[in-house]
Amino acid sequence: MTVSGASRNSWKVLPLPARREPLNLFLSFSDVDADKLRQGLIPASMDDRWFIFFEDGWLYFHRSWTGACIYAVRLDGSPMGVRVIDSWASRDVDHYNSPGADHDRETVTRLIQSLLRR
């Protein structure tokens, strides 16, 4: 996977889902880590499952094969760094069949941790 300033135009993506469920995700990051997140992730091969980009305060997580947006988290600066102030998971059953909000919170957290390790 390549990390190099991903943008919406870096990959074929579908429109954002109309049906969403709030995730109530509470995470915070240093400014350095937030800069890494804002770089996003462009898949390097079909084995890479996610395309991630930052736009207008939101970090979007799209499935690389379908272009469907599954998760989004909104980042906001604070005196202590950057924190998630809003988050949601798609509930569009045509593109994602969620096992539940707990699973989705764990998945988003894991994806963010993976992005920060790059």
Backbone as a printed PyTorch tensor [residue, N CA C, xyz], in Angstrom:
tensor([[[  0.8370,  -1.1760,   0.0000],
         [  0.0000,   0.0000,   0.0000],
         [  0.8820,   1.2390,   0.0000]],

        [[  0.4030,   2.2780,  -0.6590],
         [  1.1650,   3.5040,  -0.7920],
         [  0.5160,   4.6130,   0.0260]],

        [[  1.3170,   5.3330,   0.7800],
         [  0.8220,   6.4870,   1.5050],
         [  1.4230,   7.7120,   0.8400]],

        [[  0.6110,   8.4780,   0.1200],
         [  1.1680,   9.6390,  -0.5730],
         [  0.0950,  10.6620,  -0.8980]],

        [[ -0.4700,  11.2540,   0.0960],
         [ -1.4350,  12.3110,  -0.1410],
         [ -2.6410,  11.8880,  -0.9460]],

        [[ -3.3430,  10.8730,  -0.4990],
         [ -4.5440,  10.4020,  -1.1870],
         [ -5.6060,  11.4930,  -1.2000]],

        [[ -6.3600,  11.5420,  -2.2890],
         [ -7.5000,  12.4500,  -2.3870],
         [ -8.6610,  11.6780,  -3.0110]],

        [[ -9.8210,  12.2680,  -2.9630],
         [-11.0120,  11.6310,  -3.5440],
         [-10.7490,  11.2000,  -4.9920]],

        [[ -9.9650,  11.9670,  -5.7130],
         [ -9.6920,  11.6770,  -7.1220],
         [ -8.6180,  10.6180,  -7.3390]],

        [[ -8.0390,  10.1080,  -6.2530],
         [ -6.9890,   9.0940,  -6.3750],
         [ -7.5370,   7.7040,  -6.6630]],

        [[ -8.8510,   7.5170,  -6.5380],
         [ -9.4510,   6.1900,  -6.6750],
         [-10.8970,   6.3570,  -7.0960]],

        [[-11.4700,   5.3590,  -7.6970],
         [-12.8890,   5.4110,  -8.0510],
         [-13.7160,   5.1470,  -6.7960]],

        [[-14.5430,   6.1240,  -6.4230],
         [-15.3610,   5.9780,  -5.2190],
         [-16.8310,   6.2270,  -5.5460]],

        [[-17.6830,   5.5860,  -4.7850],
         [-19.1230,   5.7900,  -4.9010],
         [-19.5390,   6.9540,  -4.0050]],

        [[-20.7250,   7.5140,  -4.2350],
         [-21.2240,   8.5660,  -3.3410],
         [-21.3490,   8.0460,  -1.9060]],

        [[-21.3210,   8.9670,  -0.9550],
         [-21.4520,   8.5760,   0.4490],
         [-22.8210,   7.9470,   0.6840]],

        [[-22.8970,   6.9770,   1.5840],
         [-24.1740,   6.3050,   1.8350],
         [-25.1670,   7.2280,   2.5410]],

        [[-26.4260,   7.0920,   2.2020],
         [-27.4680,   7.8760,   2.8610],
         [-27.7690,   7.3070,   4.2460]],

        [[-27.6940,   5.9910,   4.3720],
         [-27.9800,   5.3390,   5.6570],
         [-26.6760,   5.1550,   6.4180]],

        [[-26.6300,   5.7340,   7.6370],
         [-25.4220,   5.6890,   8.4650],
         [-25.8150,   5.5090,   9.9230]],

        [[-24.8840,   4.9460,  10.6800],
         [-25.0790,   4.8200,  12.1270],
         [-23.8970,   5.4810,  12.8290]],

        [[-24.1760,   6.3700,  13.7950],
         [-23.0740,   6.9720,  14.5540],
         [-22.2850,   5.8940,  15.2920]],

        [[-20.9600,   6.0720,  15.3520],
         [-20.1070,   5.0940,  16.0340],
         [-19.6640,   5.5480,  17.4200]],

        [[-19.8250,   6.8260,  17.7240],
         [-19.3980,   7.3350,  19.0330],
         [-17.9780,   6.8840,  19.3510]],

        [[-17.1010,   7.1320,  18.4270],
         [-15.6990,   6.7460,  18.5490],
         [-14.9480,   7.8730,  19.2430]],

        [[-14.2230,   7.5440,  20.3030],
         [-13.4770,   8.5440,  21.0570],
         [-11.9950,   8.2190,  20.9850]],

        [[-11.3020,   8.9000,  20.0820],
         [ -9.8660,   8.7090,  19.9110],
         [ -9.2100,  10.0750,  19.8300]],

        [[ -7.9440,  10.1330,  20.2360],
         [ -7.1820,  11.3700,  20.0640],
         [ -5.7880,  11.0170,  19.5720]],

        [[ -5.1530,  11.9940,  18.9110],
         [ -3.8650,  11.7740,  18.2650],
         [ -2.9710,  12.9850,  18.4610]],

        [[ -1.6910,  12.7360,  18.3870],
         [ -0.7500,  13.8490,  18.3650],
         [ -0.8870,  14.5540,  17.0130]],

        [[ -0.3540,  15.7510,  16.9270],
         [ -0.3790,  16.4610,  15.6460],
         [  0.3880,  15.6930,  14.5710]],

        [[  1.4880,  15.0510,  14.9660],
         [  2.2870,  14.2620,  14.0160],
         [  1.4670,  13.0910,  13.4800]],

        [[  0.7860,  12.3720,  14.3720],
         [ -0.0500,  11.2510,  13.9320],
         [ -1.2130,  11.7330,  13.0670]],

        [[ -1.7980,  12.8610,  13.4250],
         [ -2.9050,  13.3960,  12.6240],
         [ -2.4340,  13.7170,  11.2080]],

        [[ -1.2120,  14.2210,  11.0820],
         [ -0.6650,  14.4890,   9.7450],
         [ -0.5300,  13.1990,   8.9390]],

        [[ -0.1350,  12.1100,   9.6000],
         [ -0.0560,  10.8100,   8.9140],
         [ -1.4390,  10.3790,   8.4270]],

        [[ -2.4380,  10.5390,   9.2900],
         [ -3.7990,  10.1480,   8.9090],
         [ -4.2800,  10.9500,   7.7080]],

        [[ -3.9900,  12.2360,   7.7080],
         [ -4.4380,  13.1040,   6.6120],
         [ -3.8160,  12.7280,   5.2690]],

        [[ -2.6950,  12.0270,   5.2860],
         [ -2.0710,  11.5760,   4.0330],
         [ -2.8990,  10.4870,   3.3610]],

        [[ -3.6680,   9.7420,   4.1590],
         [ -4.5210,   8.7050,   3.6070],
         [ -3.7440,   7.4970,   3.1240]],

        [[ -4.3980,   6.6960,   2.2940],
         [ -3.8110,   5.4510,   1.8140],
         [ -4.3750,   5.1090,   0.4400]],

        [[ -3.4940,   4.9280,  -0.5130],
         [ -3.8870,   4.5150,  -1.8600],
         [ -3.4780,   3.0540,  -2.0370]],

        [[ -4.4180,   2.1640,  -2.3670],
         [ -4.0720,   0.7520,  -2.5430],
         [ -3.0320,   0.5710,  -3.6490]],

        [[ -2.0850,  -0.3180,  -3.3960],
         [ -1.0410,  -0.5980,  -4.3870],
         [ -1.3880,  -1.8070,  -5.2490]],

        [[ -2.2830,  -2.6700,  -4.7560],
         [ -2.6790,  -3.8550,  -5.5180],
         [ -4.1070,  -4.2410,  -5.1390]],

        [[ -4.6620,  -5.2010,  -5.8520],
         [ -6.0220,  -5.6600,  -5.5540],
         [ -6.1050,  -6.3770,  -4.2120]],

        [[ -4.9690,  -6.7420,  -3.6420],
         [ -4.9620,  -7.3610,  -2.3180],
         [ -5.2250,  -6.3440,  -1.2140]],

        [[ -4.9990,  -5.0780,  -1.5080],
         [ -5.2380,  -4.0230,  -0.5270],
         [ -6.7290,  -3.7230,  -0.4810]],

        [[ -7.3060,  -3.8020,   0.6830],
         [ -8.7610,  -3.7290,   0.8130],
         [ -9.3300,  -2.3260,   0.9820]],

        [[ -8.4850,  -1.3680,   1.3620],
         [ -9.0080,  -0.0460,   1.7080],
         [ -8.3450,   1.0800,   0.9360]],

        [[ -9.1400,   2.0680,   0.6090],
         [ -8.6880,   3.3530,   0.0900],
         [ -9.1400,   4.3870,   1.1150]],

        [[ -8.2090,   5.1770,   1.6260],
         [ -8.5010,   6.1230,   2.7030],
         [ -8.0280,   7.5070,   2.2730]],

        [[ -8.8960,   8.4940,   2.4180],
         [ -8.4860,   9.8660,   2.1070],
         [ -9.1310,  10.8520,   3.0770]],

        [[ -8.5060,  12.0200,   3.1800],
         [ -8.9530,  13.0780,   4.0810],
         [ -9.4800,  14.2370,   3.2510]],

        [[-10.6690,  14.7330,   3.6320],
         [-11.2740,  15.8460,   2.8960],
         [-12.2140,  16.6160,   3.8120]],

        [[-12.0330,  17.9190,   3.8660],
         [-12.9270,  18.8050,   4.6300],
         [-13.1210,  18.3440,   6.0730]],

        [[-12.0440,  17.9310,   6.7090],
         [-12.1040,  17.5350,   8.1140],
         [-12.4640,  16.0810,   8.3570]],

        [[-12.8310,  15.3640,   7.3130],
         [-13.2600,  13.9710,   7.4480],
         [-12.2320,  13.0190,   6.8450]],

        [[-12.0000,  11.9040,   7.5460],
         [-11.1810,  10.8110,   7.0380],
         [-12.1450,   9.7200,   6.5790]],

        [[-12.1380,   9.4270,   5.2750],
         [-13.0800,   8.4740,   4.6780],
         [-12.3910,   7.1430,   4.3880]],

        [[-13.0950,   6.0600,   4.6820],
         [-12.5980,   4.6970,   4.4860],
         [-13.4910,   4.0060,   3.4520]],

        [[-12.9580,   3.8380,   2.2390],
         [-13.6970,   3.1960,   1.1480],
         [-13.1190,   1.8140,   0.8850]],

        [[-13.9850,   0.8610,   0.5670],
         [-13.5040,  -0.4440,   0.1280],
         [-12.8680,  -0.2660,  -1.2410]],

        [[-11.6730,  -0.8070,  -1.4050],
         [-10.9400,  -0.5750,  -2.6550],
         [-11.5940,  -1.2620,  -3.8560]],

        [[-12.1940,  -2.4050,  -3.6720],
         [-12.7750,  -3.1360,  -4.8030],
         [-14.0560,  -2.4930,  -5.3100]],

        [[-14.8960,  -2.0430,  -4.3700],
         [-16.2120,  -1.5290,  -4.7630],
         [-16.2820,  -0.0100,  -4.8070]],

        [[-15.4010,   0.6640,  -4.0880],
         [-15.4550,   2.1200,  -3.9790],
         [-16.4720,   2.6070,  -2.9670]],

        [[-17.1480,   1.6810,  -2.2850],
         [-18.1690,   2.0590,  -1.3020],
         [-17.5180,   2.6100,  -0.0370]],

        [[-18.0660,   3.7220,   0.4530],
         [-17.5840,   4.2930,   1.7110],
         [-18.2470,   3.5330,   2.8570]],

        [[-17.4280,   2.9470,   3.7170],
         [-17.9350,   2.1460,   4.8250],
         [-17.8670,   2.9110,   6.1410]],

        [[-16.7960,   3.6800,   6.3390],
         [-16.6060,   4.4290,   7.5850],
         [-16.1400,   5.8440,   7.2920]],

        [[-16.3950,   6.7300,   8.2620],
         [-15.8310,   8.0800,   8.2080],
         [-15.6450,   8.5760,   9.6340]],

        [[-14.5620,   9.3000,   9.8510],
         [-14.3130,   9.9350,  11.1510],
         [-13.9490,  11.3940,  10.9030]],

        [[-14.4870,  12.2600,  11.7450],
         [-14.1980,  13.6900,  11.6270],
         [-13.1540,  14.0640,  12.6600]],

        [[-12.1010,  14.7300,  12.2050],
         [-11.0060,  15.1290,  13.0790],
         [-11.0920,  16.6200,  13.3610]],

        [[-10.7250,  16.9840,  14.5980],
         [-10.7240,  18.3900,  14.9820],
         [ -9.5530,  18.6460,  15.9070]],

        [[ -8.8800,  19.7590,  15.7000],
         [ -7.7560,  20.1220,  16.5490],
         [ -8.2180,  20.5330,  17.9360]],

        [[ -7.3850,  20.2630,  18.9170],
         [ -7.6400,  20.6680,  20.2960],
         [ -6.3040,  21.0800,  20.8980]],

        [[ -6.3110,  21.7060,  22.0680],
         [ -5.0340,  22.0840,  22.6800],
         [ -4.1150,  20.8870,  22.9390]],

        [[ -4.6760,  19.7050,  23.0300],
         [ -3.8980,  18.5010,  23.3280],
         [ -3.5900,  17.6770,  22.0780]],

        [[ -3.8320,  18.2120,  20.8940],
         [ -3.5910,  17.4660,  19.6580],
         [ -4.8240,  17.4620,  18.7860]],

        [[ -5.1630,  16.2980,  18.2540],
         [ -6.3140,  16.1550,  17.3600],
         [ -7.1760,  15.0190,  17.8880]],

        [[ -8.4830,  15.2090,  17.8170],
         [ -9.3880,  14.1690,  18.3220],
         [-10.5080,  13.9110,  17.3260]],

        [[-11.1020,  12.7410,  17.4490],
         [-12.2740,  12.3880,  16.6490],
         [-13.4810,  13.0450,  17.3100]],

        [[-14.2180,  13.8500,  16.5460],
         [-15.3990,  14.5100,  17.1070],
         [-16.7090,  13.9660,  16.5270]],

        [[-16.6090,  13.1550,  15.5010],
         [-17.7940,  12.5320,  14.9160],
         [-17.3280,  11.3010,  14.1430]],

        [[-18.1880,  10.3270,  14.0170],
         [-17.8370,   9.1130,  13.2750],
         [-19.1170,   8.3740,  12.9090]],

        [[-19.0510,   7.6400,  11.8200],
         [-20.2030,   6.8440,  11.4160],
         [-19.7670,   5.6340,  10.5950]],

        [[-20.6950,   4.6910,  10.5020],
         [-20.5180,   3.5080,   9.6520],
         [-21.7020,   3.4330,   8.7010]],

        [[-21.4410,   2.9680,   7.5060],
         [-22.4950,   2.8060,   6.5110],
         [-23.4910,   1.7440,   6.9700]],

        [[-24.7470,   2.0030,   6.6870],
         [-25.7850,   1.0080,   6.9010],
         [-26.5220,   0.7360,   5.5910]],

        [[-25.8230,   0.9840,   4.4860],
         [-26.3360,   0.6820,   3.1500],
         [-26.1080,  -0.8060,   2.9010]],

        [[-27.1490,  -1.5980,   3.0360],
         [-27.0070,  -3.0530,   2.9510],
         [-26.6080,  -3.5360,   1.5550]],

        [[-26.7210,  -2.6810,   0.5560],
         [-26.2570,  -3.0610,  -0.7820],
         [-24.7340,  -3.1150,  -0.8580]],

        [[-24.0550,  -2.4180,   0.0690],
         [-22.5960,  -2.3510,   0.0290],
         [-21.9120,  -2.8550,   1.2910]],

        [[-22.6620,  -2.9540,   2.3990],
         [-22.0230,  -3.3590,   3.6490],
         [-23.0540,  -3.9670,   4.5750]],

        [[-22.7500,  -5.1640,   5.0570],
         [-23.6300,  -5.8640,   5.9810],
         [-22.9310,  -5.9170,   7.3300]],

        [[-23.1530,  -4.9250,   8.1490],
         [-22.4340,  -4.7710,   9.4100],
         [-22.8520,  -5.7930,  10.4550]],

        [[-21.8630,  -6.3470,  11.1770],
         [-22.1980,  -7.1910,  12.3170],
         [-22.5850,  -6.3720,  13.5480]],

        [[-22.4340,  -5.0460,  13.4930],
         [-22.8300,  -4.1900,  14.6030],
         [-21.8190,  -3.0940,  14.8930]],

        [[-22.2600,  -2.1130,  15.6620],
         [-21.4370,  -0.9330,  15.9480],
         [-20.1570,  -1.2830,  16.7000]],

        [[-20.2040,  -2.2460,  17.6070],
         [-18.9830,  -2.6270,  18.3380],
         [-17.9120,  -3.1240,  17.3690]],

        [[-18.3030,  -3.9830,  16.4600],
         [-17.3720,  -4.4890,  15.4400],
         [-16.8360,  -3.3390,  14.5850]],

        [[-17.7160,  -2.4310,  14.2020],
         [-17.3030,  -1.3070,  13.3610],
         [-16.3100,  -0.4030,  14.0870]],

        [[-16.5470,  -0.1350,  15.3680],
         [-15.5930,   0.6770,  16.1450],
         [-14.2290,  -0.0020,  16.1950]],

        [[-14.2180,  -1.3030,  16.4240],
         [-12.9520,  -2.0510,  16.4640],
         [-12.2460,  -2.0090,  15.1100]],

        [[-13.0050,  -2.1550,  14.0400],
         [-12.4090,  -2.1500,  12.7040],
         [-11.8090,  -0.7900,  12.3730]],

        [[-12.5420,   0.2860,  12.6300],
         [-12.0190,   1.6310,  12.3530],
         [-10.7620,   1.8830,  13.1780]],

        [[-10.7890,   1.5050,  14.4380],
         [ -9.6180,   1.6980,  15.2990],
         [ -8.4260,   0.9220,  14.7500]],

        [[ -8.6440,  -0.3020,  14.3250],
         [ -7.5760,  -1.1290,  13.7510],
         [ -7.0380,  -0.5170,  12.4520]],

        [[ -7.9190,  -0.0140,  11.6160],
         [ -7.4950,   0.6280,  10.3670],
         [ -6.6550,   1.8750,  10.6430]],

        [[ -7.0680,   2.6590,  11.6110],
         [ -6.3140,   3.8620,  11.9760],
         [ -4.9480,   3.4790,  12.5230]],

        [[ -4.9090,   2.4860,  13.4010],
         [ -3.6220,   2.0440,  13.9550],
         [ -2.6970,   1.5500,  12.8510]],

        [[ -3.2420,   0.8320,  11.8910],
         [ -2.4450,   0.3400,  10.7680],
         [ -1.9040,   1.4980,   9.9310]],

        [[ -2.7280,   2.4810,   9.6980],
         [ -2.3000,   3.6480,   8.9310],
         [ -1.1840,   4.4010,   9.6550]],

        [[ -1.2560,   4.4770,  10.9630],
         [ -0.2360,   5.1860,  11.7430],
         [  1.0910,   4.4330,  11.7860]],

        [[  1.0620,   3.1240,  11.5910],
         [  2.3050,   2.3300,  11.6020],
         [  3.0760,   2.4520,  10.2940]],

        [[  2.5230,   3.0260,   9.2700],
         [  3.1860,   3.1160,   7.9650],
         [  4.2260,   4.2040,   7.9610]]])
